[in-house]
Amino acid sequence: MTENETLAAHHFKLQLDGVMLEAVKGINHLSIDKNGGKVTIVRGVKTSTAFTEWVNRSLHDGIGAENLTINEEDSAGRTVRRIQLMDARVTKWESGKPNERVFVVAERGSIE
């Protein structure tokens, strides 16, 4: 990110096990350390069925630990940062459009 760019000029796109799912409004509370990672994903108005199904499987069925990638792109669509969350699962879901929040934890994580 250059000095003159703002975070608002960036976009975030989610991939689950390598499959592009949806663009999201933003990410908050990103933390990655030796004990794993966590992030809050803020979804926008347009949501994908596949991501919603993963949220439900993870929360209600206790299954769904998958590899989640968050690609941060600049206004030109170039990836400027990639956040990898391995064996990720949802711990909480706050519904309510247009600012639905999904809380995710992972066994391992990295930022590229």
ZAMAR-337592 format. One record per residue (C-alpha): residue in three letters; z, y, x. Coordinates in steps of 0.05 Angstrom, whole numbers. Example, Ala and Ser with C-alpha at 12.3 -4.5 7.8 and 13.67 -1.06 7.14 Angstrom:
// residues 2
+-----+--------+--------+--------+
!   r !      Z !      Y !      X !
+-----+--------+--------+--------+
! Ala !    156 !    -90 !    246 !
! Ser !    143 !    -21 !    273 !
+-----+--------+--------+--------+
// end
This chain:
// residues 112
+-----+--------+--------+--------+
!   r !      Z !      Y !      X !
+-----+--------+--------+--------+
! Met !      0 !      0 !      0 !
! Thr !    -19 !     67 !     29 !
! Glu !     26 !    127 !     30 !
! Asn !    -11 !    161 !    -28 !
! Glu !    -14 !    100 !    -74 !
! Thr !     39 !     90 !   -126 !
! Leu !     63 !     24 !   -154 !
! Ala !     33 !     45 !   -221 !
! Ala !    -36 !     39 !   -189 !
! His !    -22 !    -34 !   -175 !
! His !    -34 !    -93 !   -221 !
! Phe !     -1 !   -161 !   -221 !
! Lys !    -35 !   -226 !   -239 !
! Leu !     -2 !   -294 !   -248 !
! Gln !    -25 !   -362 !   -226 !
! Leu !     10 !   -427 !   -244 !
! Asp !     -7 !   -484 !   -197 !
! Gly !    -70 !   -447 !   -175 !
! Val !    -96 !   -430 !   -245 !
! Met !   -102 !   -356 !   -263 !
! Leu !    -63 !   -343 !   -327 !
! Glu !    -55 !   -270 !   -343 !
! Ala !    -45 !   -200 !   -317 !
! Val !     25 !   -174 !   -328 !
! Lys !     54 !   -105 !   -336 !
! Gly !    100 !   -110 !   -276 !
! Ile !    152 !   -148 !   -237 !
! Asn !    225 !   -129 !   -226 !
! His !    284 !   -155 !   -187 !
! Leu !    244 !   -193 !   -136 !
! Ser !    288 !   -230 !    -87 !
! Ile !    268 !   -283 !    -37 !
! Asp !    315 !   -312 !     15 !
! Lys !    333 !   -379 !     47 !
! Asn !    363 !   -403 !    -18 !
! Gly !    301 !   -392 !    -60 !
! Gly !    272 !   -336 !   -101 !
! Lys !    277 !   -299 !   -166 !
! Val !    237 !   -248 !   -204 !
! Thr !    233 !   -216 !   -273 !
! Ile !    163 !   -214 !   -301 !
! Val !    146 !   -160 !   -352 !
! Arg !     90 !   -183 !   -397 !
! Gly !     43 !   -135 !   -432 !
! Val !      8 !   -138 !   -499 !
! Lys !    -44 !   -189 !   -477 !
! Thr !     -9 !   -255 !   -462 !
! Ser !    -37 !   -323 !   -446 !
! Thr !    -21 !   -385 !   -486 !
! Ala !    -15 !   -427 !   -423 !
! Phe !     39 !   -382 !   -393 !
! Thr !     77 !   -380 !   -459 !
! Glu !     74 !   -456 !   -463 !
! Trp !    102 !   -461 !   -392 !
! Val !    159 !   -414 !   -411 !
! Asn !    175 !   -458 !   -471 !
! Arg !    171 !   -523 !   -432 !
! Ser !    215 !   -495 !   -378 !
! Leu !    268 !   -466 !   -424 !
! His !    271 !   -515 !   -482 !
! Asp !    248 !   -581 !   -453 !
! Gly !    280 !   -574 !   -384 !
! Ile !    213 !   -590 !   -351 !
! Gly !    162 !   -544 !   -322 !
! Ala !    181 !   -532 !   -249 !
! Glu !    114 !   -510 !   -221 !
! Asn !     86 !   -465 !   -167 !
! Leu !     80 !   -394 !   -190 !
! Thr !     39 !   -343 !   -152 !
! Ile !     41 !   -268 !   -166 !
! Asn !    -18 !   -230 !   -137 !
! Glu !     -7 !   -156 !   -130 !
! Glu !    -73 !   -119 !   -130 !
! Asp !    -90 !    -47 !   -116 !
! Ser !   -132 !     -4 !   -163 !
! Ala !   -196 !    -32 !   -132 !
! Gly !   -176 !   -104 !   -147 !
! Arg !   -159 !   -123 !    -75 !
! Thr !    -98 !   -168 !    -65 !
! Val !    -47 !   -129 !    -25 !
! Arg !     11 !   -177 !    -32 !
! Arg !     19 !   -249 !    -54 !
! Ile !     87 !   -275 !    -77 !
! Gln !     94 !   -351 !    -77 !
! Leu !    150 !   -383 !   -118 !
! Met !    151 !   -458 !   -108 !
! Asp !    185 !   -505 !   -159 !
! Ala !    194 !   -445 !   -204 !
! Arg !    226 !   -449 !   -273 !
! Val !    246 !   -401 !   -328 !
! Thr !    320 !   -386 !   -338 !
! Lys !    315 !   -334 !   -393 !
! Trp !    264 !   -303 !   -439 !
! Glu !    272 !   -237 !   -475 !
! Ser !    218 !   -232 !   -527 !
! Gly !    195 !   -169 !   -560 !
! Lys !    127 !   -138 !   -549 !
! Pro !    104 !    -98 !   -512 !
! Asn !    158 !   -109 !   -459 !
! Glu !    172 !   -183 !   -462 !
! Arg !    213 !   -205 !   -401 !
! Val !    212 !   -273 !   -367 !
! Phe !    266 !   -289 !   -315 !
! Val !    244 !   -339 !   -263 !
! Val !    280 !   -375 !   -206 !
! Ala !    249 !   -419 !   -152 !
! Glu !    272 !   -469 !   -101 !
! Arg !    231 !   -435 !    -47 !
! Gly !    193 !   -371 !    -41 !
! Ser !    151 !   -329 !      6 !
! Ile !    115 !   -262 !      8 !
! Glu !     48 !   -256 !     43 !
+-----+--------+--------+--------+
// end
